[in-house]
């Protein structure tokens, strides 16, 4: 995978996390991801760092979702609000 693709995937995972948190008003704990001190805008970091960040963040999102009850939401309303707030 090219570095640019990793950066896009990294940003997508951040958006998934924020979208879920907006829907549920619950924060996904990301201590391991935060300890890596990397974000999708850190384009100077190498591919290995971004790949590790993607795997760690993805793992933390999945772990949180496995422990939560299903979310009942109306996507059109929530999506419209998320777009307006952005």
Buried (B, 14 or more C-beta within 10 A) or exposed (E): EEEEEBBEBBBEBBEBBEEBEBBBEEEBEBEBBEEBEBBBEBEEBEBEBBBBBBEBBBEBBEEBEEEEEEEEEEEEEBBEEBEEEE
